[in-house]
Structures are given as structure tokens and as C-alpha cells.
Amino acid sequence: MNCCLKTCPLSVLDSNQSRVEVKSALPKDGIFKFRDCFSVNWKKNGEAIFHNECWERVLLASQTRKRKAIKYKPSLEPLSIQMECEKEMILGASETAEIFDAKASVIQAAAHIAKLIKSSEHCVIFTGAGISTSAGIGDYRGKDGKWTEQDREAVTIQLVSTPIQHAQVDYGASSSKNGRYSLRNTGNSSREAPENLEELDQDEATEDEIEYEALRPTFTHEAIQWMVEENYVKHVVSQNCDGLHLLSGIPGAKISELHGNVFVESCEKCGTRYERSFYVCDDIEDIYLEELEENGETDVIPPKFMLKCRKCGLSHRTGRMCEKKSCNGYLKDTIINFKDHLDETILDTAFTAAKACDLMICLGTTLTVNPAAGIVDLIKRPHRMVICNRQSTKRDRVCLGKDKNGHALGERVYADWDILMKHVMMCLLGNNFKDFESRILLKKKNYDALRILPQQ
């Protein structure tokens, strides 16, 4: 592949090199008429890939006010970007830029992480929606995330020297993006889900056109399950509700699913929880309530068991009843919708695990949605934290701490989590790594029996 900066002295970009991948909104009249005036060879869809240093040049050139104070490296000459619209494209793309470390750096980091895991007494793994993208789930705030794309559609870039115009993005009056094909969960620091959808990030995944029952654990899920089984990891905290951690074999007592699980329902009356092989939510009642809220009327006929939640404005009832004798309570889904309170017991379990933690490993999350993000701040001192995410987080500096001897306490890795975890497992397992890969293949054959696909 080639670097998209036209004046790149190297041009060729090896897949093992560090790089930056971006995607920008496009001018309303397209880019082809003015491509010769651009400094970047933008792809048709607004994507571009750069060497790290080339991206630095492009980004700095778009920030006109800061350029005079910049001291360039001898190998880098100041770049001049002629088109104002291209500057706006670059600045917009920078908000969701994804960084990839060189392969050699990832392998080196993996070896250190494996040593940290082996020496840890209470390792906790914290996961976001990123780890499920290779299972077929899109994210919200990644380079190609659902809401990132919606933001791009709401941006107007003029092919003249005028400021960028951001339209007001209307996500609708409903309190969630619900349904079989879309995630409904998140949370905030007051133990409620945020009212503002902008608070969500890459941590929250969307499943457009993906059936939950068809999803299967990724390599990262399998690696985490093995580490829990071998007692390397004491607890898992997850913001995901796709059910892949439990499907991989992690015991319920070893995981805190902060935002619920689409395969788990509980009794309104006695609290008994039921893990199912099928998607438990009833979407018809939510469609009815959302359409009624948005339009004042609807043709949807709601189920008789529907009960509107006073917090989120939707219905959690699934239509099934508690199986305990003499209870006969309605079952409800466990998904946290916007404005819902997080489950106190689950949240407290996560807090307890974090307070005992001497190594926190965060995978596929930008750590911006609270109270989940605050959990990682509770770990013991000295803070040993590992973050693997392709975008920056507010807690990156915590990973860079050093002990009194100058040795790194943690790691900050910009890479695909499956790739990083593969190298971590190779370090942990040595010659037995091939056996682990064979084990994954055997497990995959059993997953179909644990999931019931809906009838078409």
C-alpha cells in the first residue's frame, strides 16, 4: 500500500510499519474536480493512510495558527495545503484517526504484557465494543463507526475559503437506539445511562443487520476466557451486551456486564436470572413506544404484557414469566437503556474487583463512558495499566508510568486487539500455542448448539 501524502518521500507503506488511517467527510460537490489541488490522495470514500510522520505534517499544515512555532525534524519540510476545504477535511478526520504501531513494537509490548500478567496477583480485564468488531459488529466512534458516519453526513464542506458548517445532528426523540440489530446500552457517572448520545464512543457497538445469535467469540474473547480459566485473570468488566464473553465460557461470577446482556433476562418480582440461547428482548413494544413518542401515533400493535419504564420510556418486559413455583413474575431484559440506572450489584462487583486490581488491561475501549471508565481509576498503586486501542484515550499517560528503577509499569499499544492478544498468548503458552488454536476450533463447533437462530 502507498502513503496518501502526495509529497511523501517514501511513498510505499509496509503493513508492518507504524501508520495512521483516517476517514473524512467529503465536499458536497465531490473531490475529483479538484484532486490536483489537494495535498492528499483521498480515496472515493474519504479514506486515507499515512506514515506517522506524514500524518503529522498533514495535520500540522492544517492548523495554520500553530505552524510558526513548530520546529520540524530535519527530514521533514513544512507542508503547504492550498485548499481550505482540505484543511477542514483533515481536521475532521483527525477526530477519529486510528493509529497502528509497527509490528515489532506490538510484539515487544506483548512480551512485556505477558510478564506483567504472570507477575500479577489480581489482574482485571476491561473490555469495550472494539473487541467484538472482528465478530462482525460495527462500532459507534471508530473511523467507520455508525455515529461517526452520521456526523460526516451532517457536515457541509465548501470548496471555498469559508468555515466548515456543522449541521445539528438529530438522533431522534427516543431514548435509545434499540432493536435486534442495534445496541441499546450505556451508562454515566450517576449510575444512569447518558441522555446525550454524543457521550457514547467506540465502547458502544451497533449490530446493524447482524443477528446476535449468529455472533461468535473472537480470538480476544477466547484468550480472555483461557486466562480466566487458568487464574491469570481474576475478573472481567465489560461494557458489551453481545453475550460473547459468557458464550466463550467465562463463568457469570467472574464477569461484570455493566450494560446488560441480550441473552439474559431476570424476574421483576424475585430477581431470578435466566441465561438463554436466544435474544431475549421484545422489540415490538419498543418500536410502538418510540413511534408514539416521535409521531404521536403508530400502527404498531403493542403486546399486552408491555409496561413502559418510567426511566427510559421503553419496556423491558420480554413476554415470558418466571419459572419459579408460586412466583409468576414477569421477566425483563437486562439491557441498560438511556436514562436507566445501572444494576447496583453488578456495578459494585466491578468496583470491588478494581480496588483489588494490581494490573488493569483495557481492550477495545476509549474509556470515555462513565461510570465504567471510572472503574479503571480505582486500581492499586503503583498504577499498572495496559491499554490497547487504535484511538487515543484520556488515560494513556497512566500506562506510561515507571517504577523507581525506571522500568515501565504498563503498556500503551495502538493495534488490533486480536493481533496483540495472539502475541501475548504466544508468550504465555510457548510451544503449547498451537494446542490453544486447536482448542478454539473445537469450541467453535459447539457454539451452534448454544445459540438458537430466529426462524426466518
Number of C-alpha atoms within 10 A of each C-alpha: 10 17 25 23 22 14 12 18 11 11 15 13 16 13 12 13 14 21 22 21 22 23 27 27 22 24 18 12 12 14 20 12 8 11 12 10 13 19 19 21 18 23 14 11 10 17 18 23 25 25 25 18 16 23 24 14 19 22 17 21 19 24 13 12 9 10 14 7 7 9 10 11 9 6 7 14 10 14 16 13 18 13 17 19 24 24 22 25 21 25 18 19 23 18 17 22 22 21 23 23 20 17 16 12 16 25 20 13 20 24 17 18 26 19 14 20 21 13 13 18 16 21 28 30 24 26 27 25 25 28 25 27 15 17 17 17 22 23 27 23 23 25 24 16 19 18 22 23 17 14 17 19 15 16 19 19 24 19 17 11 11 11 12 17 12 13 12 9 14 9 14 11 11 19 23 25 18 20 16 19 16 19 25 23 28 36 27 23 14 12 18 21 30 23 18 11 15 12 14 23 23 28 26 24 31 25 20 16 11 16 16 24 22 14 21 22 25 20 20 23 23 24 21 23 23 18 19 22 15 10 13 18 25 20 26 26 26 24 25 27 27 27 22 22 27 19 20 21 17 21 14 12 10 20 23 24 25 28 29 26 25 25 25 22 28 23 23 18 12 14 13 14 16 16 16 14 18 16 24 25 25 19 18 16 23 25 20 20 21 23 16 15 16 12 9 9 12 15 8 14 10 16 14 8 13 19 14 15 12 10 15 20 20 25 25 28 28 21 16 16 16 22 14 11 6 7 12 15 18 20 26 24 25 26 27 25 29 25 23 25 19 25 18 11 11 17 20 14 17 25 22 13 25 27 16 16 26 23 29 29 22 23 28 24 27 28 27 18 22 19 21 25 19 15 21 27 16 17 23 16 10 13 22 25 30 26 27 26 27 26 21 20 15 10 18 19 12 19 20 17 17 15 12 6 6 8 10 14 20 25 23 22 26 22 23 21 24 20 15 24 24 18 21 24 22 19 19 19 14 10 10 12 16 12 10 17 14 10 12 17 10 11 14 13 9 10 17 15 9 12 19 15 14 11 4 3
